[in-house]
Amino acid sequence: MNIALNAGLWYAYGREARPDIQSRTTFQAVVAGERVSTTRFLSWPGHRRWSSLKPGDLVRLYADRYMKGASLVVEIESSRDINLATCSEELIQQWSRCEGWSVSKGRGLGKALGPALWLRHKLVHVDAQTAPAQASLF
């Protein structure tokens, strides 16, 4: 597998999840099919690496912030610029459904962090260590 980028995806949703999200973390939500995108803010280090990704590129995401242990691989389907603070209600609702975060969390992130890159992806591989039951499906 030719991996274009490795990154951590370890945030806990807590009370800021959409009401329909059952997963505790963003990583678990990807494995469970509850999350099909990631948002990377221009103000974050390493943004340039994300902006160079193209549809079809593979990204390995780790459940640990230090990129150790459990991982999965997603294929980038699309990317677009987004400003969560000012985008339309329709777009923030779509973002929320794809990310698993509440609309209010998205608006708050946009106000605090500014413009972002929103990448839609599909799950293509789950590390057997991560979820043995799901791994057999891929």
N, C-alpha and C positions, 0 to 999 in steps of 0.2 A: 504494500500500500504506500503510495507516494503522498506523504503528509505535508501540506503547505505551511501549516502553523500549529503550534502547541499552545494551549492556554488553560487557565484554571476556570472552573465554573462551579463555585462552591457556596454561593450566597444562600442563607436561610430566608425563606419567605416571611416567617413570623406572621404578624397580624396584617402585613401589607400584601398578602396574596389575594388573588381573585377568590370569591367565595366558592367557586367550583374546583379549585386546586386541592388535591389530596396530598401531594408530595410535600415534604418538609423543606427540601432544598431545590435549587435550580437544576442541579445535576440530576437528581432523582426524577424531576419533572420531565427532562428530556428522555430518560429511559422509559418512563411511564407513558410517553406520548402526549403529555400535557403542555409541553413547551417545544416550539418549532422555530425559534429565532433567538438571536442574541443582539444586544445593543451595546455599542462601544462608543464612548464619548470622546470627542476631539480633544478634550482637556486631559484625558488619561494618557499615561506613558504608553508607547507602543501602538498608538492609533495608526500610524503609517503602515504597519504590517497588516492590519485588518483592511485598510482601504485598498490594498493591492490584490486582495482576493477576488477571484472571478467565479461565476457559476461553474460547477463541476469540481472546484478545489475541495480537498479534504482537510478537515481540521480535527485534531485530537483534543478533546476536552477532558480535564482531570477533575475529580471530586475534591481535590486538595489544592489549596491556594499555592502550594509549593510544587505542584505538578508531579506528585508521587502517587503511586498506587493505582486505584481504580480509575479507569478511563473509558471513553467511548469515542467514536468517530462519526462526524456529521459531514454531509456534502452540502456545500453552499449552493443554494438555488437562485438567490437574488440578493441584491443590496441596494439601499437607497439612503439618501440623507433624510434626517428627521429632526425636528425641533419639538420635543415633547411638551415644552411650555406653551407653544403657540399653534401647534397643528390643529386641524379640525377635530371636532368631536367624533366624527366617523373614523378618522385615522387613529386617534388615541384609543378608541374602543377596539379596533383591529389589532393594534400593538398589544394591548392588554390581553386579548385572547391568545395571541401568539407567545407572549412572554410569561404569562402567569401572574404578573404583578397587577395590582389594582390600578385603576385610572388615576386615582389621587397620588399614588406612588410615582407613576410615570410623569405626571405634571410636576411633582416636587423635584424629581431628578432633573427634568428639563430646566427648571428655574435655577437649581443649584449648580448644574454642570454644563448647561448650554447645549449646542448642537451635537448631533451624534450620527453614527452610521448604524443603520438597522439591517441586519443580515438574516434572511430567512434560510433555513436549512432543513435537511431531512436526516434522520438517523440511519446510518449504514452498518455500524458495527458496535457491539457492546463487549467490552472485556469480560471474559468468563468470570473473573474475580469480582466484577462489579455486580452482575446479575445472572447467575447460571441459567435460570429459566428462560430469560429473554435471549441470552447469547445463542442458544440452540436455534433460534428463529432466523439468524443471519448467516 
